[in-house]
């Protein structure tokens, strides 16, 4: 495994090459509090092209901002930096990474060649309507995951209609018949709404879901 550092604003993002090769890259996005796997997971081993994995800001080998400031959109920008660097990719996201995969599939519909949304930490996200958020101060540490990432992303607002807006952008902007495939079994309100959108597919596993996008 090799690691390349991408610069996103003042954060350095660790992009791991789990397996090299030619063809369309597969980009793995981990769950909340996780980091990229050290080896190719069995569920994605059948992918014919290179397999990459990104550590989000404040996770794994990526650096962290001082004092927090984490949102799903910040992590979407992380994923965008990786997709732009790769020139396009198919994306598999776990938990929080599934939500980010949905956002980037809508925001970069021409470059994301399919997104598979799978179970993992952080999938439930925060509330679906605005609430009063607690004010807190955490000890600064040099290890990851950043405590601010866990606290802030665990409370991140995820309304169903916001999620479906990105699924519709993916459907409108992609030339794929099924640009998003849901394989997660645990489905909070936002994911149930996405799965119910016309043109969003469902599969029983990551392996099966990826089969939709393998040439």
N, C-alpha and C positions, 0 to 999 in steps of 0.2 A: 504494500500500500504506500502511495506517495501522497503528500499534502502540498497544496498550493494555497497561498494566502492572497485573498482578494481584498482590496481596500473599498470599504463602503462608508463614506463620510469619514469619521475618525475611528471607525471600528475595522479590525482586520478579521476577515471571515476565513475559516479553514474549510477548504474544498478538498475532499479526499477522493482519490482515484482508487476504487476498490478492485477494479479490473479494467485494463486497457482494451483497445481494439478499435475497429472502424465501424462507422455507421452512426445512427442516431443515439445519443447518450440517454441513459436512464438516470434521473436525479432522485435520490432518496432524501426525504425530509423527516426528521425524527420528532418524537413527541416532547411534551413539556418536561423539562428536567433531564432529558436524555442527551445523548450525543450520537455521532455517526457510528455505525458498526465497524469493527475492525476487519471483518471479512464479508464477502458477498452472502447475504441471507439466502437460504435455500428457496424461499418463495419467489425470488427474482432471478435465480441462476439461469433460467432458460432465455433471458434477454440476450439477443444476439450482438448488441453493440456494447460500448464501454459503460461501466456502471460507476456513478459518482455519488457522493454523499456530502451534504452540507451541514456544518455546525452553525446553528443560528447564533445571533448576537447573544453573548452571555452564557453560551453553552459550549461544552467540549473544548476544542482548541481555538475557538474564536475569542476575541477580547470583549470586554464589557464596558459600557459607558459608566461614568461616575454618577451615582445617585439615582439610577433607574431611568424611567422614561420609556418603558416597553409597551408596545401595542402590537396587535396583529399586523397592522400596516407597516410597522418597522420591519417585522419579519418577512412580510411580503417583499419589501425592498431588498432584503437579504437574498431571497430566492430569485428576485429579478436580476440581481448582480450575477448570480451563478448562471442563470439561463442566458443572459447576454454574453457572458464569457464563453459559454459552450456553443453559442449560436443556435440554440433550440434544444429541447429535450422533452421526453416523456417523464412525468413526475409521479412518484408514489409517496403519499404522506400518511404518517401515523399520528393519531390523536390530534394535538395542536397542529402538527405538520399537515394533516388532512385538510384542516381549515385553511392553512396557508396555500396548499396545493389548489384548493378551490379558487382562492382570490387571484393567484397568479395565472390560473387557467383562463379566468375571465379578463384579467388586465392585459395579458399577452397571448391572446387566443391564436394568433398565427404562429407563434414560436413554441407554445406548449402543445405538443402532439399527444394529447391525452393525459388525464389525471385520474389516478386511482386513490380513493379515499378509504383508509383502513383504520381499524381500532388502535388505540394507544393512549398514553397519558395526556390529559388536557383536552380531550375531545369535547367534553361537556361545556367547557368554557365558563364564562360568567353569566350574569343575568341577561334576559332577552329584552328587558325594558330598563330605562334609566333608573338608577337608585342613588342614594347617598353613599358615597364611598368613604371608607375610613381613612384618616390621615395617619401615616406610620413612618417611623424611621428605623432603619435596619443597620446592623453593623456592617462595615465595609470589609469584604474578604477578597483575597486574590484567587480563590479557587472557583471552579464552575460546577454546577450551574449557579449563576448569580442569584442570591436570595430575592433581590428585587424582581428578577424575571419570574420567579415562581409566584411571588405575591401579586404582581401586577397583571401578568398574563392569565393567572387563575381567576381574575375578576373581570377580564376583558369583556366588553359588551358585544353580544352576538345575536342581534335580532334575526328572525327567519327571513324577513323580506330583504334585509341587506345581503344575506347569503344567496337568496334566489336571484337577486340582481346580478351577481357575478356569474351564476350558472347560465343566466340568459345571455350575458355578454359572451361567454364561451360558445354557446350554441349559435349565436349570430355571427361571431367572428371566425370560427373554425370551419374548415372544409370537411372535418370528420363528422360522420353521422352521429357518433356518440362520444363527444369530447370529455365527458366526465363519467366515471364508473364508481358506484358506491359498493364497497365490500364490507364495510363496518356493520357489526351486529348491534352495537350500542348506538342508538340514534337519538340525540337530544333534538329539541324542536327545530333548530336550524337545519340539521341534517335530514330530518324527516321531510322538511319542506323542499330541500334540494332534490332528494330522491323522488319526490312526487312531480318534479318538473318534466314536461315532455322532452324527450331526447336524452335524458339522463339514464344511463344504464345501471344495472345491478348485477353482481356476481357473487359467488359463494366464497371466494378466496382471492388473495392478491394474485396468485398464479393465474387463476381463471380470468381475473380482470385485466391483467397485462396481456393475455392472449388476444384481446381485442385490438391491441396496438402493435403487436409483433408483426413485422413484414413477412 
